[in-house]
Amino acid sequence: MRSSEPGVNGLTHEQLLAVASPHRLLYIEAAPGSGKTTVSTQRFGLHRFARTTDQRAAVAVSFTRSATEEIRSQVLQHWGPSALAWPHRIVTLDTVLYDLLTHLLQTGLLQWPGNHQELEVLDTWRTHLPTTSTRRKPVLALEGTRVITSFVREAKPGSQVSAEDFATAVSQGRCTHDNVREVLQLALHSESVCGSVITFFFATIRSLIVDEIYDANDLDLEIIRLAADAGLNVTLVGDPWQALYGFRGARPDNVPRLISRQGFERSALRTSFRWCDRAQESLALQLRRKERTVLPIGSARDVNVVLAGQWKVLWDTDPHVLPLAIKPRAGQFQEAACTLLLNELVQSAFGQHAVFVNDARITLGIRDDNTLAELRPHLQTALERLAGQQDLGGIWTTLVDALLTKMPTKPTGKHERTPLTGLKNLRTRLHVAREQLVPGLTCHQAKGRQWDKVGIRLEETDAAALLNGLDPGNEHHRSLYVALTRARHLSLAV
């Protein structure tokens, strides 16, 4: 169904019912474009200001920084800065997990190497420490109540830090969000730890809103269960058709079990405000009904963005598509340097940043904007040379020399190795006029966003799935569904 944009004439009836629901435990299922963020924003504000004598926090969480920032910006717009005065906050669930681990360390229920009680938590090791390809992955484990370093053997080789570097960093009070999760997953086998988590929740939080609940893994769901057991107001918001993070351990099939066992009341947002064209509305209904679907065919120049399941697919398509991330698979240094080059091109073409530019800066040790500004002439010169027919090896060597002068520590490994595939991909895009380039994103990066016209790069398996009807139990199909419901007016196969 279509309607006018929410917020112009206030909330719709179904939105109002969801926002103002008196139930302590509430699950809101939200279709694409149904005002999910609006409802989460309004419900957060309602709980934040409802009981001024209760000093505990109203907290909203999501699983990515972009989704969290979207809710935060809308809360500030609708409710003002006082809505987020401490202790009230909108953060990633990883932040809450770190708070829990800190609580367990400070109460002595767990002990960290070196007796650290506060930690520096990184997104990933690979942007801070050298890696090698191996099946041996360093992890954290528990020996009684002591956190120790260990390892697991992966099914396939991956880029891992060495056991020695890992142990040293951990002893210095550093870890990643994944390491925090490893420790908590093991610690929650203890009844005393579970009891302490419940006590912590009861003492510090009165309302918890969880966005994109179908992105939760088993640990996340257990933490939410403990929050419900602590007597918090818990609101879950999500759509089973848009669960995309199985590769990160998400367990969408377990969400209905949590909802049922804890006795969550249900509410639904079915009316979409996204569709501005009958054809797009019809497409969305067809997909949801698992019906046979055939997309009209177009070109990259007919759309505002092109989506695909993987970055490689985007680089292998029409040169008019400029993907916002580059993965040359030639090494950490090469990937970071190519990302900086891509960032210059993306800024020039679209006025925005490449997706992983901050990771690239961390890898190269570029801590401040001044250093990056000093590097920009070298990056721009490299792009100018790439646009011509100069030797790729020579271009790379010159760029590496410039980067090394600005890096605080010299990289280990084969940083001299020329990332031929990455540089060739950039060269093909430099042969297209800037105004004719179209951004390319993966379905995962596109989640939660919308454009007027969207192109989807369909592989053979995608086309076959559409012909047979999408199955919401298949993550690949859900990824397709997300891509096909981003357009306001038109979705095209490109």
C-alpha positions as CSV (number, residue, x, y, z in Angstrom):
1,M,0.0,0.0,0.0
2,R,1.1,3.6,-0.5
3,S,0.4,6.7,1.4
4,S,1.7,10.2,2.0
5,E,5.1,10.6,3.6
6,P,5.0,10.2,7.4
7,G,5.7,13.3,9.5
8,V,3.7,15.7,7.2
9,N,0.3,15.0,8.8
10,G,1.6,13.2,11.9
11,L,1.8,9.4,12.4
12,T,-0.5,7.0,10.7
13,H,-2.9,4.9,12.7
14,E,-0.7,1.8,12.7
15,Q,2.4,3.9,13.5
16,L,0.6,5.5,16.4
17,L,-0.4,2.1,17.8
18,A,3.2,0.9,17.6
19,V,4.7,4.1,19.2
20,A,2.2,4.3,22.0
21,S,1.8,0.6,22.8
22,P,1.7,0.2,26.6
23,H,3.2,-3.3,26.5
24,R,6.5,-3.8,28.3
25,L,7.7,-6.3,25.7
26,L,6.8,-5.3,22.1
27,Y,7.8,-6.6,18.7
28,I,7.2,-4.4,15.7
29,E,7.5,-6.0,12.2
30,A,8.2,-3.2,9.7
31,A,8.0,-3.6,5.9
32,P,10.4,-1.6,3.7
33,G,9.6,2.2,3.7
34,S,7.0,1.8,6.4
35,G,8.5,4.4,8.7
36,K,10.5,2.0,11.0
37,T,13.0,4.7,12.0
38,T,10.2,7.2,12.6
39,V,8.5,4.8,14.9
40,S,11.7,3.9,16.7
41,T,12.5,7.6,17.1
42,Q,9.1,8.4,18.5
43,R,9.0,5.4,20.9
44,F,12.5,6.3,22.1
45,G,11.4,9.9,22.9
46,L,8.2,8.7,24.6
47,H,10.1,6.4,26.9
48,R,12.9,8.9,27.4
49,F,10.6,11.6,28.7
50,A,7.7,9.5,30.2
51,R,9.1,9.0,33.7
52,T,11.3,11.9,34.8
53,T,11.7,10.4,38.3
54,D,13.4,7.3,37.0
55,Q,17.0,8.2,36.4
56,R,17.8,5.0,34.5
57,A,18.6,5.2,30.8
58,A,16.5,4.9,27.7
59,V,18.7,3.2,25.2
60,A,18.3,2.4,21.5
61,V,20.7,0.1,19.7
62,S,21.3,-1.2,16.2
63,F,24.0,-3.4,14.7
64,T,25.8,-0.9,12.4
65,R,27.1,2.6,12.9
66,S,25.1,3.9,9.9
67,A,21.8,2.6,11.3
68,T,22.6,3.9,14.7
69,E,23.5,7.3,13.4
70,E,20.2,7.5,11.4
71,I,18.2,6.9,14.6
72,R,20.3,9.3,16.6
73,S,19.9,12.1,14.0
74,Q,16.2,11.7,13.9
75,V,15.9,11.7,17.7
76,L,17.9,14.9,17.9
77,Q,15.7,16.5,15.2
78,H,12.4,15.4,16.8
79,W,13.2,15.6,20.5
80,G,16.2,17.9,20.8
81,P,19.6,17.5,22.4
82,S,18.2,16.9,25.9
83,A,16.8,13.5,24.7
84,L,20.4,12.2,24.6
85,A,21.6,13.8,27.8
86,W,23.5,11.2,29.8
87,P,22.7,8.4,30.6
88,H,20.2,8.2,27.7
89,R,22.0,7.1,24.5
90,I,21.7,5.6,21.0
91,V,24.7,3.2,20.3
92,T,25.6,0.0,18.6
93,L,24.8,-3.2,20.4
94,D,28.6,-3.8,20.5
95,T,28.8,-0.8,22.9
96,V,26.4,-2.3,25.3
97,L,28.3,-5.6,25.1
98,Y,31.5,-3.8,26.0
99,D,29.7,-2.1,28.9
100,L,28.7,-5.5,30.2
101,L,32.2,-6.9,29.9
102,T,33.6,-3.9,31.7
103,H,31.1,-4.4,34.5
104,L,32.1,-8.1,34.8
105,L,35.8,-7.1,35.0
106,Q,35.2,-4.4,37.5
107,T,33.1,-6.6,39.8
108,G,35.8,-9.3,39.6
109,L,33.7,-12.0,38.0
110,L,36.2,-12.0,35.1
111,Q,39.9,-11.2,35.1
112,W,41.7,-9.8,32.0
113,P,45.4,-10.4,31.3
114,G,47.4,-7.6,33.1
115,N,44.3,-7.0,35.3
116,H,42.9,-4.4,32.9
117,Q,39.4,-3.3,33.8
118,E,38.9,-1.0,30.9
119,L,39.9,-1.9,27.3
120,E,40.7,-0.4,24.0
121,V,38.2,-2.1,21.6
122,L,39.1,-2.1,17.9
123,D,36.9,-2.9,14.9
124,T,39.4,-5.4,13.5
125,W,43.0,-6.4,14.1
126,R,43.9,-6.3,10.4
127,T,44.0,-2.5,10.3
128,H,46.4,-2.4,13.3
129,L,48.6,-5.5,13.1
130,P,50.3,-7.4,10.3
131,T,48.5,-10.5,9.1
132,T,49.3,-13.7,7.3
133,S,47.2,-16.2,5.5
134,T,46.5,-19.1,7.8
135,R,43.8,-21.3,9.2
136,R,45.0,-20.7,12.8
137,K,42.8,-17.9,14.2
138,P,43.7,-16.3,17.6
139,V,40.8,-16.0,19.9
140,L,40.0,-15.4,23.6
141,A,38.9,-18.1,25.9
142,L,38.1,-18.6,29.6
143,E,40.1,-20.6,32.1
144,G,37.8,-20.5,35.1
145,T,37.2,-16.8,35.5
146,R,40.5,-15.7,33.8
147,V,40.5,-14.5,30.2
148,I,43.3,-16.3,28.2
149,T,44.5,-16.3,24.6
150,S,43.9,-19.4,22.5
151,F,43.2,-20.3,18.9
152,V,40.7,-22.1,16.7
153,R,41.4,-23.8,13.4
154,E,39.3,-22.3,10.6
155,A,37.9,-24.4,7.7
156,K,39.7,-22.1,5.2
157,P,42.8,-19.9,5.4
158,G,42.2,-16.3,6.2
159,S,44.2,-13.1,7.1
160,Q,45.1,-13.6,10.7
161,V,47.4,-11.8,13.2
162,S,50.2,-13.9,14.7
163,A,49.6,-15.5,18.1
164,E,52.5,-13.5,19.6
165,D,51.2,-10.2,18.4
166,F,47.7,-11.1,19.6
167,A,48.8,-12.1,23.0
168,T,50.9,-8.9,23.4
169,A,48.0,-6.7,22.3
170,V,45.6,-8.4,24.7
171,S,48.0,-8.1,27.6
172,Q,48.1,-4.4,26.8
173,G,44.3,-4.2,27.2
174,R,43.4,-4.2,23.5
175,C,40.9,-6.4,21.7
176,T,38.3,-6.3,19.0
177,H,34.5,-6.3,19.2
178,D,34.6,-10.0,18.2
179,N,36.9,-10.7,21.1
180,V,34.4,-9.1,23.5
181,R,31.7,-11.3,22.1
182,E,34.0,-14.4,22.5
183,V,34.4,-13.7,26.2
184,L,30.8,-12.9,26.9
185,Q,29.6,-16.0,25.0
186,L,31.6,-18.2,27.3
187,A,31.0,-16.2,30.4
188,L,27.2,-16.4,30.1
189,H,27.4,-20.2,30.8
190,S,27.8,-19.1,34.4
191,E,24.7,-18.5,36.5
192,S,26.5,-15.9,38.5
193,V,27.5,-14.0,35.4
194,C,23.9,-14.1,34.1
195,G,22.6,-12.8,37.4
196,S,25.2,-10.0,37.4
197,V,24.1,-9.0,33.9
198,I,20.5,-8.9,35.0
199,T,21.4,-6.8,38.0
200,F,23.4,-4.4,35.8
201,F,20.5,-4.0,33.3
202,F,18.0,-3.4,36.1
203,A,20.2,-0.8,37.8
204,T,21.1,1.2,34.7
205,I,18.5,0.9,31.9
206,R,14.7,1.2,32.0
207,S,13.9,1.0,28.2
208,L,15.8,-0.8,25.4
209,I,14.9,-0.4,21.8
210,V,16.6,-2.9,19.4
211,D,16.6,-2.0,15.7
212,E,17.0,-4.6,13.0
213,I,16.5,-7.5,15.4
214,Y,16.9,-10.1,12.7
215,D,20.6,-9.1,12.4
216,A,21.1,-10.5,16.0
217,N,23.2,-13.6,16.6
218,D,22.7,-16.1,19.5
219,L,24.7,-14.0,21.9
220,D,22.7,-10.9,21.0
221,L,19.5,-12.7,21.5
222,E,20.6,-14.1,24.9
223,I,21.5,-10.5,26.0
224,I,18.1,-9.3,25.0
225,R,16.5,-12.2,26.9
226,L,18.4,-11.2,30.0
227,A,17.3,-7.6,29.5
228,A,13.6,-8.7,29.3
229,D,14.2,-10.9,32.4
230,A,15.5,-7.8,34.2
231,G,12.1,-6.1,33.8
232,L,13.2,-3.6,31.2
233,N,10.8,-2.2,28.6
234,V,12.1,-4.0,25.5
235,T,11.0,-3.0,22.0
236,L,12.2,-5.1,19.0
237,V,11.9,-3.7,15.5
238,G,12.7,-5.6,12.3
239,D,11.6,-7.5,9.2
240,P,12.4,-11.2,8.6
241,W,12.7,-10.4,4.8
242,Q,15.6,-8.0,5.4
243,A,17.9,-10.2,7.5
244,L,21.3,-10.1,5.7
245,Y,24.0,-10.9,8.2
246,G,24.0,-14.7,8.4
247,F,27.7,-14.6,7.3
248,R,28.4,-12.7,10.6
249,G,26.5,-15.2,12.7
250,A,23.0,-13.7,12.6
251,R,20.3,-16.2,13.5
252,P,17.0,-14.8,12.1
253,D,15.3,-18.2,12.6
254,N,15.8,-17.9,16.3
255,V,14.1,-14.4,16.6
256,P,10.5,-15.8,16.5
257,R,11.5,-18.2,19.3
258,L,12.6,-15.4,21.5
259,I,9.5,-13.4,20.8
260,S,7.2,-16.3,21.6
261,R,9.0,-17.5,24.7
262,Q,9.3,-14.1,26.3
263,G,5.7,-13.2,25.4
264,F,6.3,-10.2,23.3
265,E,3.2,-8.5,22.0
266,R,3.1,-7.9,18.2
267,S,2.5,-4.8,16.1
268,A,2.9,-4.4,12.4
269,L,3.9,-1.6,10.0
270,R,2.6,-2.7,6.6
271,T,1.9,0.6,4.8
272,S,4.9,1.7,2.7
273,F,5.7,5.3,2.0
274,R,8.5,4.5,-0.4
275,W,6.6,3.6,-3.5
276,C,6.0,6.6,-5.8
277,D,5.1,4.4,-8.8
278,R,2.5,1.6,-9.2
279,A,5.0,-0.6,-10.9
280,Q,7.4,-0.5,-8.0
281,E,4.6,-1.1,-5.5
282,S,3.5,-4.1,-7.6
283,L,7.0,-5.4,-7.6
284,A,7.3,-5.2,-3.9
285,L,4.0,-7.1,-3.4
286,Q,5.0,-9.8,-5.9
287,L,8.3,-10.4,-4.0
288,R,6.6,-10.6,-0.7
289,R,4.0,-13.0,-2.0
290,K,6.9,-15.2,-3.4
291,E,5.6,-14.8,-7.0
292,R,7.5,-15.2,-10.2
293,T,9.2,-11.9,-11.1
294,V,10.9,-10.6,-14.2
295,L,12.7,-7.2,-14.0
296,P,12.7,-4.7,-16.9
297,I,16.1,-4.3,-18.5
298,G,18.0,-1.1,-18.6
299,S,21.6,0.3,-18.4
300,A,23.6,1.9,-15.6
301,R,23.0,5.3,-17.2
302,D,19.3,4.9,-16.5
303,V,19.6,4.7,-12.7
304,N,20.8,6.5,-9.6
305,V,22.7,3.6,-8.2
306,V,23.7,0.0,-9.1
307,L,23.5,-2.8,-6.5
308,A,25.0,-6.3,-6.5
309,G,25.8,-9.0,-4.0
310,Q,29.5,-8.5,-4.1
311,W,32.0,-5.7,-4.9
312,K,33.7,-7.8,-7.5
313,V,30.5,-8.2,-9.5
314,L,30.2,-4.4,-9.5
315,W,33.8,-3.9,-10.7
316,D,33.2,-6.5,-13.5
317,T,30.2,-4.7,-14.8
318,D,29.6,-1.6,-16.9
319,P,32.6,0.9,-16.5
320,H,30.0,3.6,-15.9
321,V,29.5,1.9,-12.5
322,L,32.0,3.2,-9.9
323,P,31.9,0.8,-6.8
324,L,32.4,2.6,-3.5
325,A,34.9,0.0,-2.2
326,I,37.8,-1.8,-3.8
327,K,39.3,-5.2,-2.8
328,P,42.4,-5.9,-4.9
329,R,43.3,-9.0,-2.7
330,A,47.0,-8.2,-3.0
331,G,47.6,-7.4,0.6
332,Q,46.6,-5.0,3.4
333,F,48.9,-2.2,2.2
334,Q,47.7,-2.5,-1.4
335,E,44.0,-2.5,-0.4
336,A,44.5,0.6,1.8
337,A,46.4,2.5,-0.9
338,C,43.9,1.6,-3.6
339,T,41.1,2.7,-1.3
340,L,42.7,6.1,-0.9
341,L,42.9,6.4,-4.7
342,L,39.3,5.3,-5.0
343,N,38.3,7.9,-2.4
344,E,39.8,10.7,-4.4
345,L,37.8,9.5,-7.5
346,V,34.5,9.0,-5.5
347,Q,34.8,12.5,-3.9
348,S,35.4,14.0,-7.3
349,A,32.4,12.2,-8.9
350,F,29.9,12.0,-6.1
351,G,31.0,14.4,-3.3
352,Q,31.2,11.5,-0.8
353,H,33.8,9.1,0.6
354,A,34.6,5.6,-0.3
355,V,33.1,3.0,2.1
356,F,36.3,1.8,3.8
357,V,38.4,4.9,3.7
358,N,38.7,5.1,7.5
359,D,40.0,1.5,7.7
360,A,42.5,2.4,5.0
361,R,43.7,5.4,7.0
362,I,44.2,3.2,10.1
363,T,46.1,0.6,8.2
364,L,48.5,3.2,6.8
365,G,48.8,5.0,10.2
366,I,47.2,8.2,8.9
367,R,45.9,9.6,12.1
368,D,45.0,13.2,11.2
369,D,43.4,15.1,8.3
370,N,46.6,17.2,7.7
371,T,48.6,14.1,6.8
372,L,45.9,13.0,4.4
373,A,45.8,16.5,2.9
374,E,49.5,16.4,2.3
375,L,49.1,13.1,0.5
376,R,46.2,14.2,-1.8
377,P,48.5,15.8,-4.5
378,H,50.3,12.5,-4.8
379,L,47.0,10.6,-5.0
380,Q,45.7,13.0,-7.6
381,T,48.9,12.7,-9.6
382,A,48.6,8.9,-9.5
383,L,45.0,9.1,-10.8
384,E,46.1,11.4,-13.6
385,R,48.8,9.0,-14.6
386,L,46.3,6.1,-14.4
387,A,44.0,7.9,-16.8
388,G,46.8,7.7,-19.4
389,Q,48.7,4.7,-20.6
390,Q,51.7,4.8,-18.3
391,D,53.1,1.6,-16.8
392,L,51.1,0.5,-13.8
393,G,54.2,-0.7,-12.0
394,G,55.9,2.7,-12.3
395,I,52.7,4.5,-11.0
396,W,52.6,2.2,-8.1
397,T,56.2,2.6,-7.1
398,T,55.9,6.4,-7.1
399,L,52.8,6.3,-5.0
400,V,54.3,3.8,-2.5
401,D,57.3,6.1,-2.1
402,A,55.0,9.0,-1.3
403,L,53.0,7.0,1.2
404,L,56.1,5.6,3.0
405,T,57.3,9.2,3.7
406,K,54.0,9.8,5.7
407,M,53.6,6.5,7.5
408,P,54.8,6.4,11.1
409,T,56.0,2.8,10.7
410,K,57.1,1.0,7.6
411,P,54.8,-1.8,6.5
412,T,55.8,-5.4,6.7
413,G,55.3,-7.8,3.9
414,K,55.4,-7.3,0.1
415,H,54.1,-3.8,-0.1
416,E,56.1,-3.2,-3.3
417,R,53.9,-5.8,-5.1
418,T,51.7,-3.9,-7.7
419,P,48.0,-4.5,-7.3
420,L,47.4,-4.9,-11.0
421,T,43.7,-5.8,-10.9
422,G,42.9,-2.9,-8.6
423,L,44.8,-0.3,-10.7
424,K,43.2,-1.6,-13.9
425,N,39.8,-1.4,-12.4
426,L,40.4,2.2,-11.4
427,R,41.8,3.0,-14.9
428,T,38.6,1.8,-16.7
429,R,36.6,4.2,-14.5
430,L,38.9,7.1,-15.2
431,H,38.2,6.7,-18.9
432,V,34.5,7.6,-18.2
433,A,33.5,11.3,-17.7
434,R,32.8,12.0,-14.0
435,E,29.3,13.2,-14.7
436,Q,28.5,9.8,-16.3
437,L,29.6,7.7,-13.4
438,V,27.0,5.9,-11.2
439,P,27.8,4.7,-7.7
440,G,27.9,1.0,-7.0
441,L,27.0,-0.6,-3.7
442,T,26.5,-4.1,-2.3
443,C,23.1,-5.0,-1.1
444,H,24.4,-5.0,2.5
445,Q,25.6,-1.4,2.1
446,A,22.3,-0.4,0.6
447,K,20.1,-1.7,3.4
448,G,18.0,1.1,5.0
449,R,18.6,3.5,2.0
450,Q,16.5,4.5,-1.0
451,W,16.8,6.1,-4.4
452,D,14.5,7.1,-7.2
453,K,15.8,4.5,-9.7
454,V,17.9,1.5,-8.8
455,G,19.8,-0.9,-11.1
456,I,20.4,-4.4,-9.9
457,R,23.3,-6.4,-11.4
458,L,21.7,-9.9,-11.6
459,E,23.8,-13.0,-11.8
460,E,22.3,-16.2,-13.2
461,T,21.3,-17.5,-9.7
462,D,19.6,-14.2,-9.0
463,A,17.5,-14.4,-12.2
464,A,16.6,-18.0,-11.5
465,A,15.5,-17.1,-7.9
466,L,13.2,-14.4,-9.2
467,L,11.6,-16.7,-11.7
468,N,10.8,-19.3,-9.0
469,G,9.8,-16.7,-6.3
470,L,11.9,-15.6,-3.4
471,D,12.1,-17.6,-0.2
472,P,12.6,-15.5,3.0
473,G,14.3,-18.4,4.6
474,N,17.2,-18.1,2.1
475,E,19.7,-15.3,2.9
476,H,20.7,-14.9,-0.7
477,H,17.0,-14.3,-1.6
478,R,16.7,-11.8,1.3
479,S,19.6,-9.9,-0.1
480,L,17.9,-9.7,-3.5
481,Y,14.7,-8.6,-1.8
482,V,16.5,-5.7,-0.1
483,A,18.1,-4.6,-3.4
484,L,14.7,-4.7,-5.2
485,T,12.9,-2.6,-2.5
486,R,15.3,0.4,-2.5
487,A,13.7,2.2,-5.4
488,R,10.9,4.8,-5.1
489,H,10.0,4.7,-8.8
490,L,11.8,1.9,-10.7
491,S,14.0,-1.1,-10.4
492,L,15.9,-2.3,-13.4
493,A,18.2,-5.3,-14.3
494,V,21.4,-3.8,-15.6
